[in-house]
């Protein structure tokens, strides 16, 4: 069991004003997931009723997205389920370049410690690299086949274009002969037709 001995915290004096709070991190992620799914604030508020027994008004959604209200654990679980992500995804500070987060006390916590507490990153031992390589090989084969089809189509279009060009050149060459053949011929008028 690991106990925090205070080495992973920064004092209020060391805290930087721009360090985000946990609520700001979660709020920014909620806003990103909500807008990424083209969901309106009132829709998110309505979906929260299934989990909380009451809907979130649009004002609550707005305050939450701005990080101006704390999140209950139940709300984090509800939001994760609504957006089909994990609670760890909601806690992910990826959009912040800060090295720490600000705690409600005004002191800070180093980001590395916060990330360790927020949840472990997937271990490479859990990734089946053989499967990844197979997927890449399959995609390469599909791309090769698509490239071959495009090449064949381009050759067919090129051949057709050459044929059209050849016919246009032959017509152009015959135009003086056709023009000469019609020199001296007067057009037919309505009077001639009677």
C-alpha positions as CSV (number, residue, x, y, z in Angstrom):
1,X,0.0,0.0,0.0
2,X,1.3,3.4,-1.0
3,X,0.9,6.4,1.3
4,X,1.4,10.0,0.2
5,X,4.1,11.7,2.3
6,X,3.4,15.1,0.9
7,X,6.3,15.0,-1.6
8,X,3.9,15.0,-4.5
9,X,2.1,18.2,-3.5
10,X,3.0,21.8,-4.0
11,X,2.3,24.4,-1.4
12,X,-0.1,27.2,-2.1
13,X,2.9,29.5,-2.5
14,X,4.4,27.2,-5.2
15,X,1.0,26.8,-7.0
16,X,0.8,28.6,-10.4
17,X,-2.3,30.6,-11.1
18,X,-2.8,28.9,-14.5
19,X,-2.7,25.4,-13.1
20,X,-6.2,23.9,-13.7
21,X,-8.4,22.4,-11.1
22,X,-9.7,18.8,-11.4
23,X,-13.2,20.3,-12.0
24,X,-11.8,22.4,-14.9
25,X,-10.1,19.4,-16.4
26,X,-13.3,17.3,-16.2
27,X,-15.4,20.2,-17.4
28,X,-13.3,20.8,-20.5
29,X,-13.5,17.1,-21.3
30,X,-17.3,17.1,-20.8
31,X,-17.6,20.1,-23.2
32,X,-15.3,18.3,-25.7
33,X,-17.3,15.1,-25.6
34,X,-20.6,16.9,-25.7
35,X,-19.8,19.1,-28.7
36,X,-18.0,16.2,-30.4
37,X,-21.3,14.4,-30.4
38,X,-23.3,17.5,-31.4
39,X,-25.2,17.3,-28.2
40,X,-26.8,20.5,-26.9
41,X,-26.4,21.4,-23.2
42,X,-30.1,20.8,-22.5
43,X,-29.9,17.3,-24.0
44,X,-27.0,16.4,-21.7
45,X,-28.9,17.8,-18.8
46,X,-31.9,15.7,-19.7
47,X,-29.8,12.5,-20.0
48,X,-28.4,13.1,-16.5
49,X,-32.0,12.5,-15.1
50,X,-31.7,8.8,-15.9
51,X,-28.7,8.5,-13.5
52,X,-29.4,11.2,-10.9
53,X,-33.2,11.2,-10.6
54,X,-33.2,14.8,-11.7
55,X,-32.1,16.6,-14.9
56,X,-29.3,19.1,-14.9
57,X,-30.5,22.6,-15.9
58,X,-28.6,24.2,-18.8
59,X,-27.0,26.5,-16.2
60,X,-25.6,23.5,-14.3
61,X,-24.2,22.0,-17.5
62,X,-22.6,25.4,-18.3
63,X,-21.0,25.7,-14.9
64,X,-19.8,22.1,-15.0
65,X,-18.2,22.6,-18.4
66,X,-16.4,25.8,-17.1
67,X,-15.1,23.9,-14.1
68,X,-17.1,26.2,-11.7
69,X,-18.8,23.4,-9.8
70,X,-17.5,20.2,-8.2
71,X,-18.4,16.9,-9.7
72,X,-19.8,14.1,-7.5
73,X,-18.6,10.6,-8.2
74,X,-22.1,9.5,-9.4
75,X,-22.0,12.4,-11.9
76,X,-18.6,11.3,-13.2
77,X,-19.9,7.7,-13.7
78,X,-23.1,9.1,-15.4
79,X,-21.1,11.3,-17.7
80,X,-18.7,8.5,-18.6
81,X,-21.7,6.3,-19.5
82,X,-23.4,9.0,-21.5
83,X,-20.3,9.6,-23.6
84,X,-19.2,6.0,-23.8
85,X,-15.8,6.8,-22.2
86,X,-14.2,5.9,-18.9
87,X,-14.0,8.0,-15.8
88,X,-10.3,8.1,-16.4
89,X,-10.9,9.7,-19.8
90,X,-12.9,12.5,-18.0
91,X,-10.0,13.1,-15.7
92,X,-7.4,13.2,-18.5
93,X,-5.7,16.6,-18.5
94,X,-4.4,16.2,-22.1
95,X,-5.5,19.7,-23.1
96,X,-3.5,21.4,-20.4
97,X,0.3,22.1,-20.6
98,X,0.6,22.5,-16.9
99,X,2.9,20.5,-14.6
100,X,0.4,20.5,-11.7
101,X,-3.2,20.8,-10.8
102,X,-4.7,23.1,-8.2
103,X,-6.5,21.6,-5.3
104,X,-9.5,23.3,-3.5
105,X,-7.1,24.2,-0.6
106,X,-5.1,26.3,-3.0
107,X,-2.1,23.9,-2.9
108,X,-1.1,21.9,-5.9
109,X,-0.5,18.4,-6.9
110,X,2.2,17.4,-9.5
111,X,0.6,16.2,-12.6
112,X,2.5,12.9,-12.6
113,X,1.1,12.0,-9.2
114,X,-2.4,13.1,-10.3
115,X,-2.2,10.9,-13.4
116,X,-1.1,7.9,-11.3
117,X,-4.1,8.5,-9.0
118,X,-6.5,9.0,-11.9
119,X,-5.8,5.6,-13.3
120,X,-3.1,3.6,-15.0
121,X,-2.4,3.9,-18.7
122,X,-2.9,0.7,-20.7
123,X,0.2,-1.5,-20.4
124,X,2.0,-2.4,-23.6
125,X,1.7,-6.0,-22.4
126,X,-2.1,-5.8,-22.9
127,X,-1.6,-4.8,-26.6
128,X,-1.5,-7.7,-29.0
129,X,1.2,-6.4,-31.4
130,X,0.8,-9.4,-33.6
131,X,-2.8,-8.4,-34.2
132,X,-1.7,-4.8,-34.9
133,X,0.8,-6.0,-37.4
134,X,-1.8,-8.2,-39.1
135,X,-4.2,-5.2,-39.3
136,X,-1.4,-3.0,-40.9
137,X,-0.6,-5.8,-43.4
138,X,-4.3,-6.1,-44.3
139,X,-4.6,-2.3,-44.8
140,X,-1.5,-2.3,-46.9
141,X,-3.0,-5.0,-49.2
142,X,-6.3,-3.0,-49.5
143,X,-4.3,0.2,-50.4
144,X,-2.3,-1.7,-53.0
145,X,-5.5,-3.1,-54.5
146,X,-7.1,0.3,-54.6
147,X,-4.0,1.8,-56.2
148,X,-4.0,-0.8,-58.9
149,X,-7.7,-0.2,-59.6
150,X,-7.0,3.6,-59.8
151,X,-4.1,3.0,-62.2
152,X,-6.3,0.8,-64.5
153,X,-9.1,3.4,-64.4
154,X,-6.6,6.1,-65.3
155,X,-5.2,4.1,-68.2
156,X,-8.7,3.4,-69.5
157,X,-9.6,7.2,-69.3
158,X,-6.3,8.0,-71.0
159,X,-7.0,5.6,-73.9
160,X,-10.5,7.0,-74.3
161,X,-9.2,10.5,-74.3
162,X,-6.6,9.6,-77.0
163,X,-9.4,8.2,-79.1
164,X,-11.5,11.3,-78.7
165,X,-8.5,13.5,-79.5
166,X,-7.8,11.5,-82.6
167,X,-11.4,11.8,-83.8
168,X,-11.3,15.6,-83.2
169,X,-8.1,15.9,-85.2
170,X,-9.7,14.0,-88.1
171,X,-12.8,16.2,-88.1
172,X,-10.6,19.3,-88.0
173,X,-8.6,18.1,-91.0
174,X,-11.8,17.4,-93.0
175,X,-13.4,20.8,-92.2
176,X,-11.7,22.7,-95.1
177,X,-12.9,20.0,-97.5
178,X,-16.5,20.1,-96.1
179,X,-16.4,23.9,-96.2
180,X,-15.2,23.9,-99.8
181,X,-17.9,21.4,-100.8
182,X,-20.6,23.8,-99.5
183,X,-19.1,27.0,-101.0
184,X,-21.5,28.3,-103.6
185,X,-24.4,26.4,-102.2
186,X,-27.1,28.7,-101.1
187,X,-29.1,27.9,-98.0
188,X,-32.7,26.5,-98.3
189,X,-35.3,29.1,-97.4
190,X,-39.0,28.7,-96.7
191,X,-39.7,30.1,-100.2
192,X,-37.7,27.2,-101.8
193,X,-39.7,24.7,-99.9
194,X,-43.0,25.8,-101.5
